[in-house]
Amino acid sequence: MYFVRYTRDYLELWNDFVRVSKNGTFLLMREYMEYHNDRYEDNSFLIFDDNKNDILALFPANRRDEKLISHEGLTYGGFIVSADMTQSLMNRIFVMLFQAMQNQNFKYLQYKTIPSIYHKCPSEEDHYSLFAYGANLYRRDILTVIDSKNPIPFQNRRIRQVKKAKMHNVCAYEINDYEAFWNILEANLAAKYKVKPVHSIDEIKLLSSRFPSHLRLFGAYEENKLLAGVLVYETDMVAHFQYIASSDCGRKIGALDFLFSYLIGHVYSCKRYIDFGISNENNGQYLNLGLIEFKEGFGGRSIKHDFYELDVSKMHVGSA
């Protein structure tokens, strides 16, 4: 097999493989990966078979000093593979990756797995390979997820909040007013955590224009006033609530609860999973109990998202 560094000459090949892969999503398309390419030195690979005819896997990655990171600018990374991937082939691909890293003077690998809910079929060959080659689990986040095939009822207090919103004639629908939503979001994050959104509003508008069927914004209104909003990243298997925000007035009358009820019960009732995202900080060591309990109130339960690291500088790797 052959590892080939990504260049823009391979853009269509890359995107076409992501589309047919068993674990890729639009976040791993080049138009998404490259919206912030000024921040990262791309070091992605395409892995071809012995005849250089077919792609076996893709590896979205960037260089950070002596580290190869997959991928620092994305929620998840790791190998993107087709349904033809087997465990023995994945093991061989990792050996080839270690060789390529040594040839490029990398010392360390940091590897973000793709959470299982995003897999179209079983796709955890990389987990075993990382374990087998001695990688260390240095971070574990918890996603709060609803499985639409096995729903758990809302907690009573969440139901009461939904009813309160209905009494105030709150309504919910898809919107395009990113400015109004971003004002609420930035105020929320500044007040609670003293941070800004990961994306700027201009970046989100750009991504929305590139992926209009994957980024969808929903709002809850009282008359003409936006009270709460959710920006959804939509993939084949998952509706991920990327950004969630509510105004003070919205919190008082249950606007966000009403919006969640609308999204879970109507817009995404047929989507296999709804992902509320993580409630962790400090590489997974800190769990925000209030935040995760709020998400669990809508029937969400935990799945893990693992991150590994490995020192490859002293590894003795033979031929794959």
C-alpha positions in Angstrom: 0.0 0.0 0.0 1.0 3.6 -0.4 0.6 6.7 1.7 0.3 9.9 -0.3 0.3 13.4 1.1 -2.9 15.3 0.4 -2.8 18.1 -2.1 -5.7 20.0 -3.8 -5.2 17.7 -6.8 -6.9 15.0 -4.7 -9.9 17.1 -3.5 -12.5 15.3 -5.5 -11.1 11.9 -4.8 -11.0 12.7 -1.1 -14.6 14.0 -1.0 -15.9 11.1 -3.1 -14.4 8.6 -0.7 -15.9 10.4 2.4 -19.3 10.2 0.8 -19.1 6.4 0.4 -17.2 5.7 3.6 -18.7 3.9 6.6 -17.7 6.5 9.2 -17.2 9.8 7.3 -19.3 12.9 7.7 -19.4 16.3 6.0 -17.0 17.6 8.7 -14.4 15.5 6.9 -15.0 17.0 3.5 -12.2 19.2 2.3 -14.5 22.3 2.0 -15.2 22.0 5.8 -11.7 21.1 6.8 -10.2 24.0 5.0 -12.4 26.8 6.2 -9.7 27.5 8.8 -6.6 26.2 7.0 -4.7 29.4 7.9 -4.6 28.0 11.5 -3.3 24.5 10.8 -0.5 23.0 8.7 -2.3 20.3 6.8 -0.6 16.9 6.8 -3.4 14.6 5.6 -2.8 11.3 3.9 -4.6 9.2 1.3 -3.8 5.5 1.6 -3.9 3.6 -1.7 -3.8 -0.1 -2.5 -0.7 -1.8 -3.9 -1.7 -0.9 -7.5 -2.5 2.8 -6.6 -5.9 2.3 -8.1 -8.2 2.3 -5.1 -8.3 4.3 -1.9 -8.2 2.1 1.3 -8.5 5.0 3.8 -8.1 8.7 4.4 -6.3 10.3 7.3 -7.2 13.9 8.0 -4.4 15.4 10.0 -2.2 18.4 10.8 1.3 19.0 12.0 1.9 20.8 15.3 5.7 20.9 15.9 6.6 17.2 16.4 3.0 16.0 16.7 0.8 14.6 14.0 -2.8 15.3 15.1 -6.0 13.9 13.6 -7.4 16.5 13.5 -6.7 19.5 15.7 -9.4 21.7 14.0 -12.2 19.1 14.0 -14.5 17.5 16.6 -13.3 14.1 15.5 -10.8 12.6 13.1 -8.9 9.3 12.7 -9.0 7.0 9.7 -11.9 7.3 7.3 -12.6 3.9 5.9 -15.0 2.0 3.7 -17.1 -1.1 4.6 -14.3 -3.2 3.1 -12.0 -2.4 6.0 -10.9 -5.4 8.1 -9.0 -5.6 11.3 -5.8 -7.0 9.8 -5.8 -4.3 7.1 -6.3 -1.6 9.7 -3.3 -3.0 11.7 -1.2 -2.8 8.6 -2.3 0.7 7.8 -1.2 1.8 11.3 2.2 0.3 10.8 2.5 2.2 7.5 1.4 5.4 9.3 4.1 5.0 11.9 6.7 4.5 9.1 5.4 7.6 7.3 5.6 9.6 10.6 9.2 8.5 11.3 10.2 9.5 7.7 8.7 13.0 8.3 10.4 13.4 11.7 7.2 13.2 13.8 7.6 11.9 17.3 4.0 11.8 18.6 0.6 10.8 17.3 -2.6 12.3 18.7 -5.7 10.6 17.5 -9.3 11.5 17.9 -11.7 8.7 17.2 -15.1 9.1 15.5 -17.9 8.4 18.0 -19.8 5.3 17.2 -23.1 7.0 16.6 -21.6 8.5 13.4 -20.8 5.1 12.0 -23.1 3.8 9.3 -22.0 0.3 10.2 -19.5 -1.1 12.8 -16.2 0.8 12.5 -14.0 0.5 15.5 -11.0 -1.3 13.9 -8.8 1.7 14.8 -9.6 1.3 18.5 -8.2 -2.1 18.7 -5.1 -1.2 16.6 -4.4 1.7 18.9 -4.6 -0.6 21.9 -2.5 -3.2 20.3 0.3 -0.8 19.4 0.4 0.7 22.9 -1.4 4.0 22.5 -2.5 5.8 25.7 -6.0 7.0 26.3 -5.4 10.6 27.4 -8.9 12.0 27.1 -12.4 10.7 27.3 -15.4 12.9 26.7 -19.1 12.0 27.2 -21.7 12.8 24.6 -25.3 12.9 25.7 -27.3 11.1 23.0 -31.0 10.2 22.3 -31.6 6.9 20.5 -34.8 7.4 18.5 -35.3 3.6 18.4 -35.2 3.4 22.1 -36.6 6.7 23.4 -36.6 7.7 27.1 -39.5 10.0 28.2 -38.8 13.6 29.2 -38.5 14.2 32.9 -41.5 15.9 34.5 -39.7 19.2 35.0 -38.9 19.4 31.3 -42.5 18.6 30.5 -43.6 21.4 32.8 -41.3 23.9 31.0 -42.6 22.9 27.6 -46.2 23.5 28.9 -45.2 26.9 30.3 -43.8 27.9 26.8 -47.0 26.8 25.2 -49.0 29.0 27.7 -46.9 31.9 26.4 -47.7 31.0 22.8 -44.0 30.2 22.0 -43.6 28.8 18.5 -40.6 27.1 16.9 -39.4 26.9 13.3 -36.3 26.9 11.1 -34.8 30.3 10.7 -31.9 32.1 8.9 -31.2 34.9 11.4 -27.7 34.0 12.5 -27.0 37.5 13.8 -29.8 37.4 16.4 -28.9 33.8 17.4 -25.2 34.7 17.7 -25.9 37.6 19.9 -27.7 35.3 22.4 -25.1 32.6 22.1 -22.1 35.0 22.7 -23.9 36.5 25.7 -24.6 33.1 27.2 -21.0 31.9 26.8 -19.5 35.1 28.1 -21.7 35.1 31.2 -21.4 31.4 32.0 -17.9 30.4 30.9 -16.1 33.7 29.9 -15.4 32.2 26.4 -16.5 32.8 22.8 -18.0 30.4 20.4 -15.4 28.1 18.6 -16.6 29.6 15.3 -17.1 33.2 14.4 -20.4 34.2 12.9 -18.6 34.8 9.6 -17.2 31.2 9.7 -20.6 29.7 10.4 -22.2 31.7 7.6 -19.5 30.5 5.3 -20.0 26.9 6.3 -23.8 27.2 6.0 -23.3 28.4 2.5 -21.1 25.5 1.7 -23.2 22.9 3.4 -26.8 24.2 3.4 -28.4 20.8 3.9 -26.1 20.0 6.8 -26.2 23.2 8.9 -29.7 24.2 10.0 -30.7 26.9 12.5 -33.9 26.7 14.5 -35.4 29.3 16.8 -38.1 29.6 19.4 -40.1 32.9 19.3 -42.6 34.8 21.4 -44.4 37.0 18.9 -41.4 38.3 16.9 -38.7 38.0 19.5 -36.1 35.2 19.4 -35.9 33.6 22.8 -33.8 30.5 22.1 -32.0 28.8 19.2 -30.2 25.6 18.2 -27.7 25.3 15.4 -27.9 21.7 14.2 -25.1 19.8 12.3 -27.0 17.1 10.4 -25.4 13.9 9.2 -26.7 10.6 7.9 -27.1 9.1 11.3 -27.1 12.1 13.7 -28.6 15.5 14.4 -25.9 17.1 16.5 -26.9 20.2 18.5 -23.7 22.2 17.8 -24.7 25.4 19.5 -27.5 25.9 22.0 -28.5 29.3 23.5 -31.4 30.9 25.3 -32.0 34.5 26.5 -32.9 35.2 30.1 -36.5 35.8 29.1 -36.5 32.5 27.2 -35.2 30.6 30.2 -38.0 32.0 32.4 -40.8 30.6 30.1 -39.2 27.4 28.9 -38.4 28.4 25.3 -35.4 26.1 25.0 -37.3 23.2 26.4 -40.0 23.8 23.9 -37.5 24.1 21.0 -35.9 20.8 22.1 -39.3 19.2 22.2 -40.0 20.4 18.7 -36.7 19.2 17.3 -36.8 15.8 19.0 -40.5 15.1 18.5 -41.0 16.5 15.0 -38.0 17.7 12.9 -35.7 14.8 13.9 -38.1 12.1 15.0 -36.9 9.8 12.3 -33.2 10.5 12.8 -31.5 7.6 14.5 -29.5 9.7 17.0 -29.7 13.2 18.5 -26.4 14.3 20.0 -26.5 17.1 22.6 -22.7 17.2 22.6 -20.2 17.0 25.5 -20.4 18.2 29.1 -16.7 17.9 29.8 -13.7 20.1 30.4 -10.1 19.5 31.2 -9.5 16.5 28.8 -12.6 14.8 30.2 -11.5 15.0 33.8 -14.2 17.5 34.8 -17.9 16.7 34.2 -20.4 19.6 34.4 -23.2 17.8 36.3 -25.8 20.5 35.9 -25.3 20.6 32.2 -25.4 16.8 31.7 -28.4 16.5 34.0 -30.3 19.1 31.9 -29.6 17.1 28.7 -30.5 13.8 30.4 -33.9 15.4 31.2 -34.8 15.1 27.5 -34.0 11.4 27.4 -30.3 11.7 26.5 -27.8 9.1 27.8 -24.0 8.8 27.7 -21.7 7.4 25.0 -17.9 7.9 25.1 -15.6 9.8 22.7 -12.0 8.6 23.1 -8.7 10.4 22.3 -5.3 8.6 22.1 -1.6 9.5 22.0 1.4 7.5 21.1 5.2 8.1 21.0 6.3 6.7 17.6 9.9 8.0 17.8 11.3 4.8 19.4 9.0 2.3 17.7 10.6 -0.4 15.6 8.2 -0.9 12.7 8.7 -3.4 10.0 7.1 -3.7 6.6 3.3 -3.8 6.6 
